[in-house]
Amino acid sequence: MKLSFLKDAPLKVPHTDTNAMTLIVNRLSLMLNELSGARPLIIVCVGTDRSTGDSLGPIIGTSLAKYNSPYFALYGTLEEPVHAMNLTDTLALIHQNHHNPFIIGIDACLGQVSSIGSIHIGTGPVRPGAGVNKELPPVGDMHITGIVNVGGFMEYFVLQNTRLHLVIKMADLIAFSLFSAIMGSNRVMLQTREQAASAE
C-alpha cells in the first residue's frame, strides 16, 4: 500500500541532486511495474528544435532513439519533432497503430525561479502549450517534465533564451533514467525470459 501511494504521488527533484538519477529511476520503475505487459509502451517527446527551452523533449527523444529498443515506440526527436502543428495527428496515429497504448508524455515547462532545473514525474498527462497559453491536446497516461526557465511573462522570449547547457544536462539525465527504468522493469525482464526460453 505504501508503494502504491508513492507511485501516485508526484516527484520533484533538482537535476543537480546527487541522488537524482536513483530517485527518478525508482519512481519510474514503480509506475512501470504497475503496467500490464499487454499494453504497448509509447514515449512522446513534445517540443521543437527551433527554441532552446522547448528542445528538451526532442533532445530526449533523440537520445532514446540511439538505443533502438524494441521495448517502446518513440515519437518526437530533433529530426522529426512532435510540436503544436502535428501533435493532434501524431496522437491519432499512435492510437491507430497501437492497441490500448500506455503513453509517457515528456515536455519542457516554465515555473518559479526556485524550481528551474527540476524534473517532475507524475500520473496523468502533460499539457503542452500551457506555459505559452496555447490550447493543445493533453499527452500521456503519465508525464515527465523539466522546468527549463521562469514563467509568468514573455514566455516565448524566455524559452528562446534558455541556456542550452541546462537543457542538455536535464535531457541526458531524463533519457538515461527512463531507459534504465524500462530495461529493469518487470515487463521487459519477463519478455527477455520468454525470448530466451523460446530460443532453447
C-alpha positions as CSV (number, residue, x, y, z in Angstrom):
1,M,0.0,0.0,0.0
2,K,2.9,2.3,0.8
3,L,4.4,1.7,-2.6
4,S,1.1,2.4,-4.4
5,F,0.9,5.8,-2.5
6,L,4.5,6.7,-3.7
7,K,3.7,5.7,-7.2
8,D,0.7,8.1,-7.4
9,A,2.4,11.0,-5.5
10,P,4.2,13.4,-7.8
11,L,8.0,13.5,-7.7
12,K,10.0,16.7,-8.0
13,V,13.8,16.5,-7.9
14,P,16.5,19.1,-9.0
15,H,18.7,17.7,-11.7
16,T,21.7,18.7,-9.7
17,D,20.7,16.5,-6.7
18,T,23.4,13.8,-6.2
19,N,20.6,11.2,-5.9
20,A,18.5,12.5,-8.8
21,M,19.1,9.5,-11.1
22,T,18.3,7.0,-8.3
23,L,15.2,8.8,-7.3
24,I,13.9,9.1,-10.9
25,V,14.7,5.5,-11.8
26,N,13.0,4.2,-8.7
27,R,9.8,6.3,-9.2
28,L,9.6,5.3,-12.9
29,S,10.2,1.7,-12.0
30,L,7.3,1.8,-9.5
31,M,5.0,3.2,-12.2
32,L,6.1,0.9,-15.0
33,N,5.8,-2.2,-12.9
34,E,2.1,-1.5,-12.4
35,L,1.7,-1.6,-16.2
36,S,0.2,-4.6,-17.9
37,G,2.6,-6.3,-20.2
38,A,-0.1,-6.4,-22.8
39,R,-0.2,-2.6,-23.2
40,P,2.4,-1.2,-25.7
41,L,4.7,1.4,-24.1
42,I,4.8,4.7,-26.1
43,I,7.0,7.7,-25.4
44,V,6.0,11.0,-26.8
45,C,8.6,13.8,-26.6
46,V,7.0,17.1,-27.3
47,G,8.8,20.2,-28.4
48,T,10.7,21.9,-31.2
49,D,14.4,22.3,-32.1
50,R,13.6,25.9,-33.1
51,S,13.5,27.1,-29.5
52,T,16.3,26.3,-27.0
53,G,14.0,25.9,-24.0
54,D,11.4,23.9,-25.9
55,S,14.0,21.5,-27.3
56,L,14.1,19.4,-24.1
57,G,11.6,16.8,-25.4
58,P,13.2,16.3,-28.9
59,I,16.7,16.0,-27.4
60,I,15.4,13.3,-25.0
61,G,13.8,11.6,-28.0
62,T,17.0,11.7,-30.0
63,S,18.9,10.2,-27.1
64,L,16.4,7.4,-26.6
65,A,16.3,6.7,-30.4
66,K,20.0,5.7,-30.2
67,Y,19.1,2.7,-28.1
68,N,16.9,1.4,-31.0
69,S,14.9,-0.5,-28.4
70,P,12.1,-2.9,-29.2
71,Y,10.5,-2.3,-25.8
72,F,8.9,1.0,-26.6
73,A,7.7,3.1,-29.5
74,L,9.1,6.6,-29.7
75,Y,7.6,9.8,-31.2
76,G,9.4,13.1,-31.2
77,T,13.1,13.6,-32.0
78,L,15.2,16.5,-33.2
79,E,14.9,15.1,-36.8
80,E,11.1,14.5,-36.5
81,P,9.8,16.7,-33.7
82,V,6.2,16.5,-32.3
83,H,5.0,20.0,-31.8
84,A,1.9,22.2,-31.9
85,M,1.4,21.8,-35.7
86,N,1.4,18.0,-35.7
87,L,0.5,16.9,-32.2
88,T,-3.1,16.1,-32.9
89,D,-2.2,14.0,-35.9
90,T,0.6,12.2,-34.0
91,L,-1.8,11.2,-31.2
92,A,-4.3,9.9,-33.8
93,L,-1.5,7.9,-35.5
94,I,-0.4,6.4,-32.1
95,H,-4.0,5.2,-31.4
96,Q,-4.3,3.9,-34.9
97,N,-1.1,1.9,-34.7
98,H,-1.1,0.7,-31.1
99,H,-4.0,-1.0,-29.3
100,N,-4.6,0.4,-25.8
101,P,-1.2,2.2,-25.5
102,F,0.3,3.4,-22.3
103,I,1.8,6.8,-23.2
104,I,4.6,8.6,-21.4
105,G,4.4,12.3,-22.2
106,I,7.6,14.3,-22.0
107,D,7.9,18.1,-22.3
108,A,9.6,21.2,-21.1
109,C,7.8,23.7,-18.9
110,L,8.2,27.0,-17.2
111,G,8.0,27.6,-13.5
112,Q,9.2,29.5,-10.5
113,V,12.8,30.7,-10.3
114,S,13.5,28.3,-7.4
115,S,12.3,25.4,-9.5
116,I,14.4,25.9,-12.6
117,G,16.3,22.7,-13.3
118,S,13.8,20.5,-11.5
119,I,12.4,17.3,-13.1
120,H,8.8,16.4,-12.3
121,I,7.2,12.9,-12.7
122,G,3.6,12.2,-12.1
123,T,0.4,10.4,-13.2
124,G,-1.8,11.9,-15.8
125,P,-1.0,13.8,-19.0
126,V,1.4,16.6,-19.7
127,R,-0.3,19.7,-21.1
128,P,1.8,21.0,-24.0
129,G,1.5,24.7,-24.6
130,A,0.1,25.6,-21.2
131,G,3.1,27.8,-20.4
132,V,2.6,29.9,-23.5
133,N,-1.2,29.9,-23.4
134,K,-1.8,27.5,-26.3
135,E,-4.7,25.1,-26.3
136,L,-3.2,21.7,-27.3
137,P,-4.4,18.2,-26.5
138,P,-3.1,16.6,-23.3
139,V,-0.5,13.8,-23.8
140,G,0.1,10.7,-21.7
141,D,-1.1,8.4,-19.0
142,M,1.9,9.7,-17.1
143,H,4.3,12.6,-17.6
144,I,7.9,13.7,-17.2
145,T,8.5,17.4,-17.4
146,G,11.6,19.6,-16.9
147,I,11.4,23.2,-15.7
148,V,13.8,24.9,-18.0
149,N,13.1,28.6,-17.1
150,V,10.9,31.0,-15.3
151,G,7.3,31.5,-16.3
152,G,4.8,34.3,-15.9
153,F,5.9,36.8,-18.5
154,M,7.2,36.9,-22.2
155,E,7.1,33.1,-22.3
156,Y,8.2,32.8,-26.0
157,F,11.2,35.1,-25.4
158,V,12.1,33.2,-22.2
159,L,12.0,29.8,-24.0
160,Q,14.1,31.2,-26.8
161,N,16.8,32.4,-24.4
162,T,17.0,29.4,-22.2
163,R,20.6,28.0,-21.7
164,L,21.3,25.0,-23.9
165,H,23.7,23.7,-21.3
166,L,20.8,23.3,-18.8
167,V,18.5,21.7,-21.3
168,I,21.1,19.1,-22.4
169,K,22.1,18.2,-18.8
170,M,18.4,17.6,-17.9
171,A,17.8,15.7,-21.1
172,D,20.7,13.4,-20.6
173,L,19.5,12.6,-17.0
174,I,15.9,12.0,-18.1
175,A,16.7,9.9,-21.1
176,F,19.2,7.6,-19.3
177,S,17.0,7.3,-16.2
178,L,13.9,6.4,-18.3
179,F,15.7,3.9,-20.4
180,S,17.2,2.3,-17.2
181,A,13.8,2.0,-15.6
182,I,12.3,0.5,-18.7
183,M,15.1,-2.1,-19.1
184,G,14.8,-3.0,-15.4
185,S,11.0,-3.2,-15.4
186,N,9.1,-6.5,-14.8
187,R,7.6,-6.4,-18.3
188,V,11.0,-6.3,-20.0
189,M,12.5,-9.0,-17.8
190,L,9.5,-11.2,-18.4
191,Q,9.8,-10.7,-22.2
192,T,13.5,-11.4,-22.1
193,R,12.9,-14.7,-20.2
194,E,10.2,-15.7,-22.7
195,Q,12.5,-15.0,-25.6
196,A,15.3,-17.0,-24.1
197,A,13.0,-19.9,-23.4
198,S,11.7,-19.9,-27.0
199,A,15.3,-19.9,-28.3
200,E,16.2,-23.0,-26.5
